[in-house]
């Protein structure tokens, strides 16, 4: 795997790919480990997960620097990502057994009937580069604790992170084979999904990648969970606190260099406050410190790869060509590395790239609407439906609008975010299934019904229902 430091454009030491023989050995090891791991008491699995959280905290600076080096995340954000990974370990170390306890079902007096949540086997996780630790841990923490084993096919520009994550679990005391990183290219993923030794697959990534994974999983009758792209609306109503909305909106658009599925991307603003919001929003965006991601004061680092920076710029230029107005930014910065500035577009045509595509960088599209109904219509006018945010001083109004938005998660007077305690996932072309919370840990389990009755139960007591 060739690597490039996106802040400088300089090459990093490459990391060798796994050979076919090494992948085969990893798959065999996963099956062997699962045969024993699934029977380890969940309390013991929780203890090991808590130990993984400790490993993360003990090595926070090392892991943060690795993320910054491989994909350009500002160092403060990288440290926060490690801490969040430790948090998800803490959460499931405390709550996994509760979320997976048998669910008893009432029925006949002579029967004990319940649903048991049992692991499936080796699960393949195809993960992206933008949150190279967090995306993996939000998969691994619940599903390893549920008794599955994990196989990671990480993005090709963060192989060092992939290896470090495997080391976390090994150092925490997990058995060899409980979590393994496969250092392979995307062209190898299909074969791994098809392999009989793999029970299910989850992907966080692009819509295109999601369709490919879903097709392969479906053809092989394997469970899949997809968390795909987003073009989240940030709806500012006429009674919103504009200072708070503008300040939070700038963060929501530019966090992680704007390279986040749940970043606010389309700002839908009521006409009565449009001009004032735009002024405040542009000022907030302009104030962001762009620069070296190893600098503690940097708010916005480079884009993760040169081609990604070029993609954002092409979308901005095409939107301007379609008739939008440039309020701020709009040109790659004259820096070593792959830097794109905070950018604001207004008068954005509804059929332009900034309106219809996912812009994976720090460029915001602002839309003016006349009323609440039009705000909802514009917000929902997209094939993606991951997150959404609504801003208003009337909480009941905010909840009403939130329910009208076509998204997997909606926030009122807050930016869209993930939290170990809350379910996370999208609708429409943003994917299906849920991660995190009680809902997430139950995605890769067999919800097995167990019906138990005494052998000498009277046939008169037994009711048989046929289809």
Order of alpha helices (4+ residues) and beta strands (2+ residues): beta-beta-alpha-alpha-alpha-alpha-beta-beta-beta-alpha-beta-alpha-beta-alpha-beta-alpha-beta-beta-alpha-beta-alpha-alpha-beta-beta-alpha-beta-alpha-beta-beta-alpha-beta-beta-beta-alpha-beta
